[in-house]
Amino acid sequence: MIKINVKYMQIQIYETDYFYDLADELGILIWQDFMYACALYPTDDVFLSSVQQEVTYQVKIDENFMTN
C-alpha cells in the first residue's frame, strides 16, 4: 500500500461559490455527486429532460472550479 497525502470531501448537495473558493484555497478536492443516487427515479421524458437541464447547468458551474 502506498500512502499519499490527499484531502478531499465528497458532497451530495450543491454548495455556494464561496465553499468551492475556500476549498481551492485550502487545497481540498471536492468530489461532487449529482442528486440522483441511491433511489429509483421516473424514466419518463419530462423527468429525463429536467435531469438533462440540471446536469448541463451544474457542470457549467462546477467547471469554474476545476483543479489544475
N, CA, C and O atoms as a printed pandas DataFrame, in Angstrom:
     atom_number atom_name residue_name chain_id  residue_number  x_coord  y_coord  z_coord
0              1         N          MET        A               1    0.840   -1.174    0.000
1              2        CA          MET        A               1    0.000    0.000    0.000
2              3         C          MET        A               1    0.889    1.242    0.000
3              4         O          MET        A               1    1.898    1.301    0.702
4              5         N          ILE        A               2    0.496    2.223   -0.796
5              6        CA          ILE        A               2    1.209    3.489   -0.863
6              7         C          ILE        A               2    0.381    4.535   -0.132
7              8         O          ILE        A               2   -0.816    4.674   -0.388
8              9         N          LYS        A               3    1.008    5.263    0.768
9             10        CA          LYS        A               3    0.315    6.333    1.477
10            11         C          LYS        A               3    0.521    7.642    0.714
11            12         O          LYS        A               3    1.637    7.968    0.309
12            13         N          ILE        A               4   -0.563    8.382    0.526
13            14        CA          ILE        A               4   -0.477    9.683   -0.123
14            15         C          ILE        A               4   -1.209   10.700    0.742
15            16         O          ILE        A               4   -2.124   10.351    1.488
16            17         N          ASN        A               5   -0.811   11.923    0.638
17            18        CA          ASN        A               5   -1.431   12.993    1.412
18            19         C          ASN        A               5   -2.476   13.684    0.540
19            20         O          ASN        A               5   -2.157   14.597   -0.221
20            21         N          VAL        A               6   -3.710   13.244    0.659
21            22        CA          VAL        A               6   -4.793   13.795   -0.142
22            23         C          VAL        A               6   -5.902   14.244    0.795
23            24         O          VAL        A               6   -6.314   13.520    1.701
24            25         N          LYS        A               7   -6.377   15.471    0.547
25            26        CA          LYS        A               7   -7.521   15.977    1.295
26            27         C          LYS        A               7   -8.677   16.112    0.303
27            28         O          LYS        A               7   -8.567   16.809   -0.706
28            29         N          TYR        A               8   -9.773   15.442    0.602
29            30        CA          TYR        A               8  -10.931   15.589   -0.274
30            31         C          TYR        A               8  -12.210   15.440    0.535
31            32         O          TYR        A               8  -12.219   14.878    1.630
32            33         N          MET        A               9  -13.279   15.959   -0.034
33            34        CA          MET        A               9  -14.610   15.833    0.554
34            35         C          MET        A               9  -15.546   15.347   -0.530
35            36         O          MET        A               9  -15.469   15.796   -1.674
36            37         N          GLN        A              10  -16.422   14.439   -0.178
37            38        CA          GLN        A              10  -17.472   14.012   -1.087
38            39         C          GLN        A              10  -18.758   14.656   -0.610
39            40         O          GLN        A              10  -19.168   14.479    0.537
40            41         N          ILE        A              11  -19.392   15.408   -1.503
41            42        CA          ILE        A              11  -20.622   16.105   -1.113
42            43         C          ILE        A              11  -21.757   15.716   -2.041
43            44         O          ILE        A              11  -21.546   15.374   -3.205
44            45         N          GLN        A              12  -22.960   15.776   -1.502
45            46        CA          GLN        A              12  -24.144   15.435   -2.292
46            47         C          GLN        A              12  -25.180   16.544   -2.231
47            48         O          GLN        A              12  -26.384   16.305   -2.331
48            49         N          ILE        A              13  -24.685   17.754   -2.066
49            50        CA          ILE        A              13  -25.538   18.939   -2.155
50            51         C          ILE        A              13  -24.827   19.943   -3.034
51            52         O          ILE        A              13  -23.621   19.828   -3.251
52            53         N          TYR        A              14  -25.539   20.909   -3.536
53            54        CA          TYR        A              14  -24.924   21.949   -4.343
54            55         C          TYR        A              14  -24.500   23.078   -3.409
55            56         O          TYR        A              14  -25.328   23.703   -2.747
56            57         N          GLU        A              15  -23.217   23.318   -3.372
57            58        CA          GLU        A              15  -22.662   24.327   -2.474
58            59         C          GLU        A              15  -22.574   25.690   -3.154
59            60         O          GLU        A              15  -22.824   25.826   -4.352
60            61         N          THR        A              16  -22.213   26.689   -2.362
61            62        CA          THR        A              16  -22.048   28.049   -2.872
62            63         C          THR        A              16  -20.660   28.210   -3.489
63            64         O          THR        A              16  -19.764   27.400   -3.251
64            65         N          ASP        A              17  -20.498   29.265   -4.283
65            66        CA          ASP        A              17  -19.187   29.571   -4.848
66            67         C          ASP        A              17  -18.158   29.776   -3.736
67            68         O          ASP        A              17  -17.000   29.383   -3.878
68            69         N          TYR        A              18  -18.578   30.388   -2.638
69            70        CA          TYR        A              18  -17.657   30.618   -1.513
70            71         C          TYR        A              18  -17.071   29.297   -1.011
71            72         O          TYR        A              18  -15.876   29.218   -0.725
72            73         N          PHE        A              19  -17.890   28.278   -0.904
73            74        CA          PHE        A              19  -17.426   26.970   -0.454
74            75         C          PHE        A              19  -16.331   26.435   -1.373
75            76         O          PHE        A              19  -15.285   25.977   -0.912
76            77         N          TYR        A              20  -16.585   26.499   -2.682
77            78        CA          TYR        A              20  -15.603   25.983   -3.647
78            79         C          TYR        A              20  -14.330   26.830   -3.649
79            80         O          TYR        A              20  -13.228   26.292   -3.763
80            81         N          ASP        A              21  -14.476   28.147   -3.523
81            82        CA          ASP        A              21  -13.294   29.018   -3.447
82            83         C          ASP        A              21  -12.458   28.683   -2.221
83            84         O          ASP        A              21  -11.231   28.614   -2.306
84            85         N          LEU        A              22  -13.103   28.477   -1.095
85            86        CA          LEU        A              22  -12.396   28.136    0.133
86            87         C          LEU        A              22  -11.702   26.778    0.013
87            88         O          LEU        A              22  -10.569   26.617    0.468
88            89         N          ALA        A              23  -12.369   25.816   -0.588
89            90        CA          ALA        A              23  -11.758   24.504   -0.804
90            91         C          ALA        A              23  -10.517   24.631   -1.683
91            92         O          ALA        A              23   -9.504   23.980   -1.426
92            93         N          ASP        A              24  -10.591   25.468   -2.719
93            94        CA          ASP        A              24   -9.427   25.701   -3.572
94            95         C          ASP        A              24   -8.271   26.293   -2.770
95            96         O          ASP        A              24   -7.127   25.856   -2.897
96            97         N          GLU        A              25   -8.577   27.287   -1.946
97            98        CA          GLU        A              25   -7.542   27.927   -1.132
98            99         C          GLU        A              25   -6.875   26.928   -0.178
99           100         O          GLU        A              25   -5.669   26.999    0.059
100          101         N          LEU        A              26   -7.661   26.009    0.361
101          102        CA          LEU        A              26   -7.143   25.048    1.330
102          103         C          LEU        A              26   -6.590   23.781    0.679
103          104         O          LEU        A              26   -6.086   22.891    1.364
104          105         N          GLY        A              27   -6.687   23.709   -0.647
105          106        CA          GLY        A              27   -6.172   22.542   -1.355
106          107         C          GLY        A              27   -7.005   21.291   -1.147
107          108         O          GLY        A              27   -6.473   20.181   -1.132
108          109         N          ILE        A              28   -8.310   21.467   -0.986
109          110        CA          ILE        A              28   -9.212   20.338   -0.775
110          111         C          ILE        A              28   -9.923   20.008   -2.078
111          112         O          ILE        A              28  -10.561   20.873   -2.679
112          113         N          LEU        A              29   -9.814   18.765   -2.511
113          114        CA          LEU        A              29  -10.502   18.289   -3.697
114          115         C          LEU        A              29  -11.945   17.961   -3.335
115          116         O          LEU        A              29  -12.204   17.298   -2.331
116          117         N          ILE        A              30  -12.867   18.421   -4.142
117          118        CA          ILE        A              30  -14.286   18.155   -3.900
118          119         C          ILE        A              30  -14.767   17.133   -4.914
119          120         O          ILE        A              30  -14.609   17.315   -6.121
120          121         N          TRP        A              31  -15.353   16.065   -4.414
121          122        CA          TRP        A              31  -15.977   15.031   -5.250
122          123         C          TRP        A              31  -17.464   15.348   -5.240
123          124         O          TRP        A              31  -18.147   15.093   -4.248
124          125         N          GLN        A              32  -17.966   15.899   -6.332
125          126        CA          GLN        A              32  -19.357   16.339   -6.397
126          127         C          GLN        A              32  -20.227   15.257   -7.013
127          128         O          GLN        A              32  -20.029   14.881   -8.168
128          129         N          ASP        A              33  -21.178   14.761   -6.256
129          130        CA          ASP        A              33  -22.150   13.802   -6.781
130          131         C          ASP        A              33  -23.384   14.554   -7.270
131          132         O          ASP        A              33  -23.722   15.623   -6.760
132          133         N          PHE        A              34  -24.041   13.983   -8.256
133          134        CA          PHE        A              34  -25.339   14.526   -8.636
134          135         C          PHE        A              34  -26.375   14.055   -7.620
135          136         O          PHE        A              34  -26.119   13.142   -6.835
136          137         N          MET        A              35  -27.514   14.671   -7.644
137          138        CA          MET        A              35  -28.546   14.369   -6.660
138          139         C          MET        A              35  -29.296   13.075   -6.961
139          140         O          MET        A              35  -30.227   12.719   -6.239
140          141         N          TYR        A              36  -28.907   12.380   -8.001
141          142        CA          TYR        A              36  -29.672   11.214   -8.440
142          143         C          TYR        A              36  -28.968    9.907   -8.099
143          144         O          TYR        A              36  -28.667    9.108   -8.985
144          145         N          ALA        A              37  -28.714    9.698   -6.849
145          146        CA          ALA        A              37  -28.059    8.457   -6.429
146          147         C          ALA        A              37  -28.936    7.753   -5.398
147          148         O          ALA        A              37  -29.698    8.387   -4.668
148          149         N          CYS        A              38  -28.812    6.457   -5.357
149          150        CA          CYS        A              38  -29.420    5.643   -4.295
150          151         C          CYS        A              38  -30.940    5.727   -4.221
151          152         O          CYS        A              38  -31.507    5.657   -3.131
152          153         N          ALA        A              39  -31.589    5.873   -5.334
153          154        CA          ALA        A              39  -33.050    5.903   -5.334
154          155         C          ALA        A              39  -33.549    5.532   -6.722
155          156         O          ALA        A              39  -32.792    5.541   -7.693
156          157         N          LEU        A              40  -34.802    5.216   -6.799
157          158        CA          LEU        A              40  -35.439    4.976   -8.091
158          159         C          LEU        A              40  -36.129    6.265   -8.528
159          160         O          LEU        A              40  -36.846    6.895   -7.751
160          161         N          TYR        A              41  -35.904    6.640   -9.765
161          162        CA          TYR        A              41  -36.483    7.872  -10.292
162          163         C          TYR        A              41  -37.315    7.545  -11.512
163          164         O          TYR        A              41  -37.120    6.506  -12.144
164          165         N          PRO        A              42  -38.242    8.428  -11.847
165          166        CA          PRO        A              42  -39.052    8.216  -13.045
166          167         C          PRO        A              42  -38.172    8.168  -14.301
167          168         O          PRO        A              42  -37.063    8.703  -14.316
168          169         N          THR        A              43  -38.671    7.539  -15.321
169          170        CA          THR        A              43  -37.927    7.464  -16.583
170          171         C          THR        A              43  -38.701    8.087  -17.736
171          172         O          THR        A              43  -38.378    7.871  -18.904
172          173         N          ASP        A              44  -39.724    8.859  -17.397
173          174        CA          ASP        A              44  -40.496    9.499  -18.464
174          175         C          ASP        A              44  -39.696   10.664  -19.062
175          176         O          ASP        A              44  -38.762   11.176  -18.446
176          177         N          ASP        A              45  -40.082   11.060  -20.258
177          178        CA          ASP        A              45  -39.347   12.084  -20.995
178          179         C          ASP        A              45  -39.287   13.425  -20.270
179          180         O          ASP        A              45  -38.270   14.117  -20.330
180          181         N          VAL        A              46  -40.357   13.794  -19.592
181          182        CA          VAL        A              46  -40.385   15.076  -18.881
182          183         C          VAL        A              46  -39.337   15.087  -17.764
183          184         O          VAL        A              46  -38.584   16.051  -17.625
184          185         N          PHE        A              47  -39.295   14.023  -16.979
185          186        CA          PHE        A              47  -38.317   13.956  -15.889
186          187         C          PHE        A              47  -36.897   13.908  -16.440
187          188         O          PHE        A              47  -36.021   14.627  -15.960
188          189         N          LEU        A              48  -36.665   13.072  -17.436
189          190        CA          LEU        A              48  -35.323   12.953  -18.006
190          191         C          LEU        A              48  -34.860   14.264  -18.630
191          192         O          LEU        A              48  -33.670   14.579  -18.588
192          193         N          SER        A              49  -35.759   15.014  -19.194
193          194        CA          SER        A              49  -35.417   16.324  -19.739
194          195         C          SER        A              49  -34.982   17.280  -18.629
195          196         O          SER        A              49  -34.027   18.040  -18.793
196          197         N          SER        A              50  -35.687   17.235  -17.499
197          198        CA          SER        A              50  -35.312   18.108  -16.372
198          199         C          SER        A              50  -33.956   17.703  -15.793
199          200         O          SER        A              50  -33.184   18.558  -15.360
200          201         N          VAL        A              51  -33.670   16.411  -15.785
201          202        CA          VAL        A              51  -32.359   15.938  -15.326
202          203         C          VAL        A              51  -31.271   16.444  -16.264
203          204         O          VAL        A              51  -30.227   16.917  -15.814
204          205         N          GLN        A              52  -31.511   16.346  -17.548
205          206        CA          GLN        A              52  -30.522   16.818  -18.522
206          207         C          GLN        A              52  -30.257   18.315  -18.339
207          208         O          GLN        A              52  -29.107   18.746  -18.406
208          209         N          GLN        A              53  -31.286   19.096  -18.113
209          210        CA          GLN        A              53  -31.120   20.531  -17.889
210          211         C          GLN        A              53  -30.307   20.789  -16.624
211          212         O          GLN        A              53  -29.424   21.647  -16.618
212          213         N          GLU        A              54  -30.596   20.060  -15.566
213          214        CA          GLU        A              54  -29.867   20.246  -14.311
214          215         C          GLU        A              54  -28.400   19.864  -14.460
215          216         O          GLU        A              54  -27.521   20.582  -13.984
216          217         N          VAL        A              55  -28.131   18.744  -15.114
217          218        CA          VAL        A              55  -26.750   18.304  -15.305
218          219         C          VAL        A              55  -25.973   19.338  -16.119
219          220         O          VAL        A              55  -24.853   19.700  -15.759
220          221         N          THR        A              56  -26.563   19.811  -17.206
221          222        CA          THR        A              56  -25.904   20.823  -18.040
222          223         C          THR        A              56  -25.605   22.077  -17.230
223          224         O          THR        A              56  -24.503   22.619  -17.312
224          225         N          TYR        A              57  -26.565   22.538  -16.457
225          226        CA          TYR        A              57  -26.391   23.732  -15.634
226          227         C          TYR        A              57  -25.299   23.524  -14.589
227          228         O          TYR        A              57  -24.419   24.371  -14.436
228          229         N          GLN        A              58  -25.349   22.408  -13.873
229          230        CA          GLN        A              58  -24.404   22.164  -12.778
230          231         C          GLN        A              58  -22.978   21.962  -13.281
231          232         O          GLN        A              58  -22.030   22.420  -12.643
232          233         N          VAL        A              59  -22.815   21.289  -14.405
233          234        CA          VAL        A              59  -21.476   21.085  -14.957
234          235         C          VAL        A              59  -20.857   22.428  -15.346
235          236         O          VAL        A              59  -19.663   22.643  -15.136
236          237         N          LYS        A              60  -21.657   23.330  -15.909
237          238        CA          LYS        A              60  -21.138   24.661  -16.260
238          239         C          LYS        A              60  -20.667   25.407  -15.018
239          240         O          LYS        A              60  -19.659   26.112  -15.070
240          241         N          ILE        A              61  -21.372   25.264  -13.916
241          242        CA          ILE        A              61  -20.953   25.912  -12.668
242          243         C          ILE        A              61  -19.693   25.248  -12.136
243          244         O          ILE        A              61  -18.729   25.929  -11.789
244          245         N          ASP        A              62  -19.697   23.925  -12.072
245          246        CA          ASP        A              62  -18.568   23.190  -11.482
246          247         C          ASP        A              62  -17.287   23.336  -12.284
247          248         O          ASP        A              62  -16.197   23.287  -11.714
248          249         N          GLU        A              63  -17.395   23.516  -13.610
249          250        CA          GLU        A              63  -16.183   23.612  -14.412
250          251         C          GLU        A              63  -15.368   24.850  -14.068
251          252         O          GLU        A              63  -14.178   24.913  -14.378
252          253         N          ASN        A              64  -15.988   25.829  -13.436
253          254        CA          ASN        A              64  -15.253   27.016  -12.997
254          255         C          ASN        A              64  -14.332   26.718  -11.831
255          256         O          ASN        A              64  -13.475   27.535  -11.493
256          257         N          PHE        A              65  -14.496   25.569  -11.216
257          258        CA          PHE        A              65  -13.730   25.226  -10.033
258          259         C          PHE        A              65  -12.853   23.989  -10.262
259          260         O          PHE        A              65  -12.428   23.345   -9.304
260          261         N          MET        A              66  -12.587   23.665  -11.508
261          262        CA          MET        A              66  -11.736   22.514  -11.803
262          263         C          MET        A              66  -10.312   22.807  -11.332
263          264         O          MET        A              66   -9.780   23.894  -11.562
264          265         N          THR        A              67   -9.717   21.842  -10.683
265          266        CA          THR        A              67   -8.359   21.977  -10.176
266          267         C          THR        A              67   -7.365   21.745  -11.299
267          268         O          THR        A              67   -7.517   20.824  -12.102
268          269         N          ASN        A              68   -6.349   22.590  -11.345
269          270        CA          ASN        A              68   -5.285   22.422  -12.355
270          271         C          ASN        A              68   -4.357   21.310  -11.965
271          272         O          ASN        A              68   -3.404   21.020  -12.688
